[in-house]
C-alpha cells in the first residue's frame, strides 16, 4: 500500500485503541470468552481488515468497536474517549457522530426510498437535509435512483445506498461488516473501488471480510482465532479486483 502508516512514530493519531479488552458471555455451558485480552491500535486514516473463521470473535470485536456492546474488562478508546465507561444514551450519540456502518445484509427500510433511507440516518444524528442526502447518493453513483425502493434496486445498488447512509453524517470511522459478501463480482469491484476512494480521502476503515482479495486492499490485517488477536501487515500495492 502506498505511504504505509508507522504505528510506532504516530501514536498520537490513534483513533481506536484496545488494551487488554476481554468480552465474556454467560450461557448454559458456563462462561464463554469470545474475546481474550485483545490489544491493538488503529490510527486515523488507516484501513484494517479483520479476518478469522466463524466463532473466532469477529462479531464480538465489531460490536465493541461499533459501540454496540461493552467489554467485560479492559480499556477501549475511540477517538481517545473510553467508551467502556459511557451510558447507553451517551454511546448512541457518540456512535452517531463517530462511526458509519456498512452491513452485509444492507438493513434498509423496505418502504422508504433510497433517499429516505439515507435521510433517516441524518434524522437520528441531528436534522435531515435532502440536498446533502442526494449528494451522498450522487457520490456513490445513485443520483438517478434516489426515489427507488430497495426492492427496485440490485444488491450492489442497495449496498451503495448503505455506503451513502454511512457517509451522510461524515463520521471519521467506517465499520464495514462483509461489505461485498452478498454481491456478484462486478458489484464487488464497484464497492471495493468506492472503499478505496473513501480511504484515499482520509476515512479510517475497519472491514470484516472472508474474501482474501478484499483483505488485500487493506494496509494491515487483524486475524482472530478463538478470541485471540494477531496483527500483521498485509503488504503489497493497492489491488484492483478482477471484473
Helices and strands as residue ranges (DSSP letters): G 11-13, E 14-27, E 30-43, E 47-51, H 58-65, E 73-78, E 81-82, G 83-85, H 88-98, E 99-102, H 114-125, H 130-139, G 143-145, G 150-152, H 155-167, E 173-177, H 185-200, E 204-208, H 212-215, E 220-225, E 228-233
